[in-house]
Structure formats: structure tokens, C-alpha cells
Amino acid sequence: MFRSGLLLVFALAFFSSISSAAENQVLAELRFEAHNRAEKTAGVWVDGQYVGYAQELTGRKKVLLLPGKHEIVVRQPWYADYVEHPVLEPGEVHPINLALVKDGHRPRNDATGELKIDASPARAAVFVDNVFAGHVNEFGGVGKAMLLTPGAHHLRIALPGYLPFETVVDLRPHQKLKIETQLEKGSVQESGALVSQK
């Protein structure tokens, strides 16, 4: 009895691995090659959906896509968007060799308001006035903060699989403000992860 049960477990594991291997032969994989800190922490959008930052998209979090044409956008504040439109073949491992270029914009001199963010998960994307500003972990802790111009700003923290956090902050000149939140689990549709503004 024990032996037949053990054989059944091995058979199920074997067929499961065959099924998984067959599935991976249909899907194509994106492999992000980042060379510096800016590229490693840049946000990645696939077909308009935010999927995470470049450095984390490996292993269990690797990006697998159906064959066909896709739009890949990689964003980092103060850099021009990196955009690629690969046509992926079944089973292909497609390298995305990032080469971010500074866009020449500089922080404004009147950006004297300081905003710190303490949120979980720390890998969630931060948008200010519908522009990607970075990830939560870039704006919390010692010596880390976001500089903003005085006035009202719409803040959105989002990550696929979590409900987004949204608020408006109204900063005075030289004011320091801290936002603390924990994103709640939710579906991809509820998360509004399709936001792709810059």
C-alpha cells in the first residue's frame, strides 16, 4: 500500500514537471540585463502594466509572456524612457539590455518640501502627479526622501496584486512630511496596475 502510494506521488511529480516544461516551451521569457544602480532599480512596464523593478524580475518573479509583439518600457526618474517592441517566439529567452540615458532634467530649485514614505511592500511603485517617481524603498530611512515643490501633489503607491494607496499631500516651503501605509492584498484588476503614465 505504501509502495503504490509512493509510486503515485512520483508519477504525479513526473507528469507535473513535464506539463511545466511544456508550458515553458510555449512562453517566452524576458531577461533584464542592468549594469548600474539606476538600471537595476528602474520600473518595468509590460504592455502597459507595471510588473516591478528590473533587478527583481528573475527566478520566481521572472517575466513570461505569450509569443507575439509586446511593448516593454523601463522608467527611472531623470532618465529617458527605454522602450522596446520585441516580437517574441515560443520558448525564446529575450534579453533586454538596458541602457538608460539621463534626460537633462534637473530637480527644480524651489523643490524644498521633503516627503518620506514608509510603506509595505517596499518594492511598490510611487507616482507623484501621475509621474513615476521611483520605489518606496528609495524614499524611506536615513538620508532618503523625495523633494517636492510647495503646493498640492497627488501621491499614488501601487503594486500588482495589491490595492493602491492614494492621497493628496499639500506641502509648504521647507516642510517635512512622512507618509506611512501598508498596501492590502487585492486582485490585479483592483490594483489598477495598468497605470503607465510618466
C-alpha positions as CSV (number, residue, x, y, z in Angstrom):
1,M,0.0,0.0,0.0
2,F,2.8,2.4,1.0
3,R,4.8,1.5,-2.1
4,S,1.9,2.1,-4.5
5,G,1.2,5.4,-2.8
6,L,4.8,6.4,-3.2
7,L,4.7,5.4,-6.9
8,L,1.6,7.6,-7.4
9,V,3.4,10.6,-5.8
10,F,6.4,10.1,-8.1
11,A,4.1,9.7,-11.2
12,L,2.3,12.9,-10.3
13,A,5.5,14.8,-9.8
14,F,6.9,13.5,-13.1
15,F,3.8,14.5,-15.1
16,S,3.7,17.8,-13.4
17,S,7.3,18.6,-14.4
18,I,6.5,17.5,-18.0
19,S,3.5,19.8,-18.0
20,S,5.5,22.7,-16.6
21,A,8.3,22.1,-19.1
22,A,5.8,22.0,-22.0
23,E,4.2,25.3,-20.7
24,N,7.7,27.0,-20.6
25,Q,8.3,25.9,-24.2
26,V,5.3,27.9,-25.3
27,L,6.0,31.0,-23.2
28,A,8.9,33.4,-23.9
29,E,11.0,34.9,-21.1
30,L,12.3,38.4,-20.7
31,R,15.7,38.6,-19.1
32,F,16.7,42.1,-17.9
33,E,20.4,43.0,-18.1
34,A,21.1,46.0,-15.8
35,H,24.5,47.5,-15.4
36,N,24.2,50.2,-12.8
37,R,22.0,51.2,-9.8
38,A,19.7,53.4,-11.9
39,E,19.0,50.5,-14.3
40,K,18.7,47.9,-11.5
41,T,16.0,50.0,-9.7
42,A,14.2,51.2,-12.8
43,G,10.5,50.4,-13.0
44,V,9.3,48.0,-15.7
45,W,6.0,48.1,-17.6
46,V,5.0,45.2,-20.0
47,D,2.1,46.1,-22.3
48,G,1.1,49.0,-20.1
49,Q,1.2,47.0,-16.8
50,Y,3.7,47.7,-14.1
51,V,5.4,44.4,-13.2
52,G,8.2,45.5,-10.8
53,Y,11.8,46.8,-11.0
54,A,14.4,45.4,-13.3
55,Q,16.7,43.7,-10.7
56,E,13.9,41.7,-9.1
57,L,12.4,40.2,-12.3
58,T,14.3,36.9,-12.0
59,G,13.6,33.5,-10.5
60,R,10.0,33.2,-9.3
61,K,9.4,36.7,-10.5
62,K,10.7,36.3,-14.0
63,V,8.6,37.7,-16.8
64,L,7.0,35.0,-19.0
65,L,4.9,36.2,-22.0
66,L,2.9,34.6,-24.8
67,P,4.6,34.7,-28.2
68,G,3.9,37.8,-30.3
69,K,4.7,41.5,-30.2
70,H,4.9,43.3,-26.8
71,E,5.8,46.7,-25.5
72,I,8.5,46.9,-22.9
73,V,9.0,50.3,-21.1
74,V,11.6,50.9,-18.5
75,R,11.4,54.1,-16.4
76,Q,13.6,55.9,-14.0
77,P,13.2,59.5,-12.8
78,W,15.7,61.9,-14.5
79,Y,16.3,59.4,-17.4
80,A,14.6,59.0,-20.8
81,D,12.3,56.0,-21.1
82,Y,13.8,52.9,-22.5
83,V,11.3,51.4,-25.0
84,E,11.5,48.2,-26.9
85,H,8.9,46.3,-29.0
86,P,10.2,42.7,-29.3
87,V,8.4,40.1,-31.3
88,L,8.8,37.0,-29.1
89,E,9.0,33.4,-30.3
90,P,7.8,30.4,-28.3
91,G,10.4,29.3,-25.8
92,E,12.6,32.3,-26.5
93,V,14.7,33.9,-23.8
94,H,14.8,37.5,-24.9
95,P,17.5,39.7,-23.3
96,I,16.6,43.3,-22.5
97,N,20.0,45.0,-22.4
98,L,19.2,48.2,-20.6
99,A,21.0,51.4,-21.5
100,L,19.3,54.3,-19.7
101,V,20.3,57.8,-20.7
102,K,19.9,60.9,-18.5
103,D,17.2,63.2,-19.9
104,G,18.8,66.5,-18.9
105,H,16.1,67.5,-16.5
106,R,17.2,68.6,-13.0
107,P,15.3,69.0,-9.8
108,R,13.7,72.4,-9.5
109,N,15.4,74.9,-7.2
110,D,12.1,75.6,-5.5
111,A,11.6,71.9,-4.6
112,T,12.1,72.4,-0.9
113,G,9.3,70.2,0.6
114,E,10.5,66.9,1.8
115,L,8.4,63.7,1.7
116,K,9.4,60.5,3.3
117,I,7.5,57.3,2.6
118,D,7.3,54.2,4.9
119,A,5.2,51.7,3.1
120,S,4.9,47.9,2.7
121,P,5.8,46.3,0.4
122,A,8.8,48.4,-0.1
123,R,9.1,47.4,-3.8
124,A,5.8,49.2,-4.7
125,A,6.0,51.9,-7.3
126,V,5.5,55.6,-6.3
127,F,3.7,58.0,-8.6
128,V,3.6,61.8,-8.0
129,D,1.1,63.7,-10.1
130,N,0.8,60.6,-12.4
131,V,4.6,60.5,-13.0
132,F,6.7,57.5,-11.9
133,A,9.0,58.8,-9.1
134,G,10.7,55.6,-8.0
135,H,10.0,52.8,-5.5
136,V,9.0,53.1,-1.8
137,N,12.4,51.9,-0.6
138,E,14.0,54.9,-2.2
139,F,12.1,57.4,-0.1
140,G,12.3,56.0,3.5
141,G,15.1,55.6,6.0
142,V,18.0,57.8,7.0
143,G,19.0,60.3,4.3
144,K,16.3,59.2,1.9
145,A,13.4,61.5,0.9
146,M,11.6,63.0,-2.1
147,L,11.9,66.7,-2.7
148,L,8.7,68.4,-4.0
149,T,7.7,71.9,-4.9
150,P,5.3,73.6,-2.4
151,G,1.7,73.0,-3.0
152,A,-0.7,70.1,-3.5
153,H,0.6,66.8,-5.1
154,H,-1.3,63.6,-5.9
155,L,0.5,60.6,-4.4
156,R,-0.2,57.0,-5.5
157,I,1.6,53.9,-4.3
158,A,0.8,50.8,-6.4
159,L,1.9,47.2,-7.0
160,P,0.2,44.4,-8.9
161,G,-1.8,42.2,-6.6
162,Y,-2.3,45.0,-4.0
163,L,-4.9,47.7,-3.7
164,P,-3.3,51.1,-4.4
165,F,-2.9,53.8,-1.8
166,E,-3.8,57.3,-3.0
167,T,-3.7,60.6,-1.2
168,V,-3.0,64.3,-1.8
169,V,-0.2,66.0,0.1
170,D,-0.1,69.8,0.4
171,L,3.4,70.9,1.3
172,R,4.6,74.3,2.5
173,P,8.1,75.5,1.6
174,H,10.8,73.6,3.6
175,Q,8.1,71.4,5.3
176,K,9.0,67.8,6.1
177,L,6.2,65.2,5.9
178,K,6.1,61.4,6.3
179,I,3.5,59.0,4.9
180,E,3.1,55.6,6.4
181,T,0.9,52.8,4.9
182,Q,0.6,49.1,4.3
183,L,-0.9,48.0,1.0
184,E,-3.7,45.5,1.2
185,K,-3.8,42.4,-1.0
186,G,-6.2,42.6,-3.9
187,S,-6.6,41.4,-7.4
188,V,-4.6,42.7,-10.4
189,Q,-7.8,44.3,-11.7
190,E,-8.5,46.0,-8.4
191,S,-4.9,47.2,-8.0
192,G,-5.1,49.5,-11.0
193,A,-1.7,48.2,-12.1
194,L,-2.4,49.2,-15.6
195,V,-1.4,52.8,-14.9
196,S,1.6,53.6,-17.1
197,Q,1.8,57.4,-17.1
198,K,5.1,59.1,-17.0
